[in-house]
Amino acid sequence: MSRSDEIYKPALESKRIPILTLDHKWHKLFTQTEPNKRLKRREEELNELIKKQGKANTEIKEIKKLKRKLMQGIMDNASEASSGKDARAIRKTDESKRLIGECNEKIAGYEDELIELPRQIDKVNKELMLMTMEICYERLKENEKEIDEITKWVTQIKEELKQKLIIKQEKELMNQELYSYMHDIFGADVIDLFDMKYKVEETENSRR
């Protein structure tokens, strides 16, 4: 028994859990996370028990229908068989009684199954729920870890971006001041010549 079973199983004893494999929302959980092999085995086991329960209910209905038909046959054949003179009627009645006995045995067997199956289904369903919670909470923990890492990265990038913007603004202001001083000292004609020279150099460098 895992630690999660030890902690949660007693608390779940009185809880009614819907049959998970019949709930489309349960299946949707695994579009978000991958089920493991143990969970798949439990899922298959639960589905088999549900099928077995469905089959038992169907078989009981069919056998009871056959039993009613046989009993009706005995009643219809009663006068001929009770006279003791119609051998065919007696054989038919005896065969019907034998088949009714078999029907009763089969119904009793299926009814015994139907007493036990709900308990088995509930047990496997709760085990499946515990596995599901374990897988989902593991994924939640992994996601939280990644969220924390991304949050730290974003915070760091924001700080670096802030510092880079300050440096950018300082450099732009410095360039403006340099250009203004150069303009005042050397005059517009000289500055225009050097502007042209630097523009040509920048163009050539960009082509390399």
C-alpha positions in Angstrom: 0.0 0.0 0.0 1.4 3.4 -1.0 1.6 6.4 1.4 -1.3 8.1 -0.5 -3.4 5.0 0.1 -2.7 5.0 3.8 -3.6 8.6 4.1 -6.7 8.9 1.9 -8.2 5.4 1.9 -9.8 5.7 5.4 -11.2 9.1 4.5 -12.7 7.7 1.3 -14.5 4.8 2.9 -17.8 6.6 3.3 -17.5 8.7 0.1 -19.5 7.9 -3.1 -17.2 8.2 -6.1 -18.7 8.2 -9.6 -17.6 5.3 -11.8 -14.6 7.0 -13.4 -14.3 5.1 -16.6 -18.0 6.1 -17.4 -17.3 9.8 -16.8 -16.1 11.6 -20.0 -14.5 14.3 -17.7 -12.2 11.7 -16.2 -11.0 10.7 -19.7 -10.4 14.4 -20.5 -8.0 14.6 -17.6 -5.6 12.5 -19.6 -5.6 15.0 -22.5 -3.5 17.1 -20.0 -1.3 14.4 -18.6 -0.3 10.8 -19.7 -1.7 7.9 -17.7 0.8 5.2 -16.7 0.6 1.5 -17.2 -0.6 0.7 -13.7 -3.6 3.1 -14.2 -4.4 1.6 -17.6 -4.5 -1.9 -16.0 -6.9 -0.6 -13.3 -9.0 1.1 -15.9 -9.3 -2.2 -17.9 -10.0 -4.2 -14.7 -12.8 -1.7 -13.8 -14.3 -1.9 -17.3 -14.3 -5.7 -17.1 -16.1 -5.7 -13.8 -18.7 -3.3 -15.2 -19.2 -5.5 -18.3 -19.5 -8.5 -16.0 -22.2 -6.7 -13.9 -24.1 -5.7 -17.1 -23.9 -9.3 -18.4 -25.2 -10.7 -15.2 -28.2 -8.4 -15.2 -28.9 -9.2 -18.8 -28.6 -13.0 -18.3 -30.9 -12.9 -15.3 -33.6 -11.1 -17.4 -33.2 -13.6 -20.2 -33.2 -16.6 -17.9 -36.3 -15.4 -16.1 -38.0 -14.9 -19.4 -37.2 -18.5 -20.4 -38.3 -19.7 -17.0 -41.7 -18.0 -17.4 -42.0 -19.6 -20.8 -41.2 -23.1 -19.4 -43.7 -22.6 -16.5 -46.4 -21.5 -18.9 -45.6 -24.7 -20.9 -46.1 -26.9 -17.8 -49.4 -25.2 -17.0 -50.6 -25.6 -20.6 -49.5 -29.3 -20.5 -50.8 -29.9 -17.0 -54.1 -31.8 -17.8 -52.4 -34.2 -20.2 -49.5 -34.9 -17.9 -51.6 -35.3 -14.8 -53.7 -38.1 -16.4 -50.6 -40.3 -16.5 -51.6 -41.6 -19.9 -49.8 -39.1 -22.2 -46.1 -40.2 -22.1 -45.1 -37.3 -24.4 -46.8 -34.8 -22.1 -45.1 -36.3 -19.1 -41.6 -36.2 -20.7 -42.2 -32.6 -21.8 -43.2 -31.6 -18.2 -40.2 -33.4 -16.7 -37.8 -31.8 -19.1 -39.4 -28.4 -18.4 -39.0 -28.9 -14.7 -35.4 -30.0 -15.2 -34.7 -26.8 -17.3 -36.5 -24.7 -14.6 -34.1 -26.2 -12.0 -31.1 -25.2 -14.2 -32.6 -21.7 -14.6 -32.9 -21.3 -10.9 -29.3 -22.4 -10.4 -28.0 -20.0 -13.0 -30.1 -17.1 -11.6 -28.8 -17.9 -8.1 -25.2 -17.8 -9.4 -25.7 -14.5 -11.2 -27.4 -13.0 -8.2 -24.4 -14.1 -6.0 -22.2 -12.3 -8.5 -24.4 -9.2 -8.3 -24.0 -9.1 -4.5 -20.2 -9.2 -4.8 -19.6 -7.1 -8.0 -20.7 -3.7 -6.6 -18.1 -4.1 -3.8 -15.4 -5.1 -6.2 -16.3 -2.2 -8.6 -16.2 0.3 -5.7 -12.9 -1.0 -4.5 -11.2 -0.8 -7.9 -12.9 2.5 -8.7 -11.4 4.1 -5.5 -8.0 2.6 -6.3 -8.3 4.2 -9.8 -9.2 7.5 -8.2 -6.2 7.4 -5.9 -3.9 6.7 -8.9 -5.6 9.5 -10.9 -5.0 12.0 -8.1 -1.4 10.9 -7.7 -0.7 11.4 -11.4 -2.6 14.7 -11.6 -1.0 16.1 -8.5 2.5 15.1 -9.8 1.8 17.0 -13.0 0.5 20.0 -11.0 3.8 20.0 -9.0 5.8 19.8 -12.2 3.8 22.6 -13.7 4.2 24.7 -10.6 8.0 24.2 -10.7 8.1 25.3 -14.3 5.8 28.3 -13.6 8.2 29.3 -10.8 11.2 29.0 -13.1 9.6 31.0 -15.8 8.4 33.7 -13.4 12.0 34.0 -12.1 13.3 34.2 -15.7 10.7 36.9 -16.6 11.6 38.9 -13.5 15.3 38.7 -14.4 14.6 39.7 -18.0 12.5 42.6 -16.9 15.3 43.8 -14.7 17.8 43.4 -17.5 15.5 45.2 -19.9 15.0 48.0 -17.5 18.8 48.4 -17.1 19.3 48.2 -20.9 16.6 50.9 -21.5 18.4 53.2 -19.0 21.7 52.6 -20.8 20.0 53.3 -24.1 18.5 56.5 -22.9 21.9 57.6 -21.5 23.7 56.8 -24.8 21.0 58.6 -26.8 21.4 61.7 -24.6 25.2 61.5 -24.8 25.0 61.3 -28.6 22.7 64.3 -28.7 25.1 66.3 -26.5 28.1 65.3 -28.6 26.5 66.2 -31.8 25.3 69.5 -30.4 28.8 70.4 -29.1 30.4 69.3 -32.4 27.9 71.4 -34.3 28.6 74.5 -32.2 32.4 74.1 -32.4 32.9 73.1 -36.1 29.8 74.5 -37.8 27.2 73.0 -39.9 29.2 72.7 -43.1 31.9 70.6 -41.5 29.4 68.5 -39.7 27.5 67.8 -42.9 30.7 66.6 -44.6 31.4 64.2 -41.8 27.8 63.1 -41.7 28.1 62.1 -45.3 31.4 60.3 -44.7 30.0 58.2 -41.8 26.8 57.4 -43.7 28.9 56.1 -46.6 31.0 54.0 -44.2 27.9 52.6 -42.5 26.5 51.6 -45.8 29.7 49.8 -46.9 30.0 48.0 -43.6 26.4 46.8 -43.8 27.1 45.3 -47.2 30.1 43.2 -46.0 
